[in-house]
Amino acid sequence: MHDPEDPVSLPGNGVTCIYKDLSGNIWLGTDRGLALFNPEAENFIHFHHSEDGVPHTVFDIRQFDGNKLWIAMEFGGIAILDLTQRMFLFLLTKCVFNI
């Protein structure tokens, strides 16, 4: 459960996806960013990108190339988390709708 006073609580109460990577780590996508479950301390490590101070909703998480997580985010963005280098790469797509 998200607790605004606890920085290691779940980032948001709206859990949108749960993913277990090839190393057995449990990742949660929420309405307020990405979190990694820390089983030893029974808390969460937060991962989120935000230029405007508002974390993106994470809709899906998949693992490719053994050490890269692909994270589908709100507004058409894809984040690639390189687990080996602990670095993010952000791919943003621009959607145009003709109605």
N, C-alpha and C positions, 0 to 999 in steps of 0.2 A: 504494500500500500504506500502511496506517495505521502510524504510528510514534508511540507515546506521548510520545517525547522531541522530536518535531518538530511544532510548532503549525501548520505549513502543509502537513502530509501529509493524506491522505484521512482524514476523521473516523472511518470504520469500514471494516473489510475486507468487510463484507457489502453490496455494491452492489445495491440493489433496483430502481433505474430510472436512466435517462440521458435527458436532454431537451435539445434544441437550441432556444433561443428565437428569436424573429423577428430579433434583432440578431446572431445567430450565436454567442451565449454558450452554453457547455456546462455544464449543471447535473447534479449527481449526487445521487440520494437514497441514503442508506446506513442501516445499522442503528444509526447513532449521529448522525444529523442530515443536514442539507443542505449541499452544497458547490458552489462555483462554481470551475471550472477556470480558472486564470490561465495562458494559453499563453506569455506573454512570460517569466515566471519558472519555468514548468513546475511549478507547485504549486497549492494549493487555498486558497480563502477559505471559512471556515466560517460557516454560518448555522444557529443552532439556538435553540430556546426551551426553557427548562427551569426550572420553579419548584423542582424537587427536586434539581437538579444532574445529572440523567440526560437526555441528549438523546433525542428521539423518533425512532423509525424512520420514514423517509419511504418511502411506497409508490408514489406517483405524482406527476407534475408536469405541469401543463398551463398554457397561456398564454391569457388572455382580455382583451378590451378593449385589446389591443396593448401595454399596459405593466404588466399584473398577472399574476403567476404564482400559480396555485392549487396548493397543496401538500397532498396527502392524507397524514395522519400516523397513527401507531399510536393506538389507543383512540378512533377516530372523530373526530379533530380535523382541521380544515382551517385552514391558514395561507394568507393572501393577502399576497404580497409585492408592494408597489407599487414597481416599478423606477424610476419617475420621482422619487418622494419618498423612496425607500429606507426605507420603513416597513413593518412587519408588522401585520396584523390577524388575530387568532386567533378562529376560530369553533369552539366545542366542542359536540359533540352528546352526548346521553346516550342510551345504548342500554339497552333493557329487554327481556329475553328471558323468555318464559313457556315453561316446559318441562313 
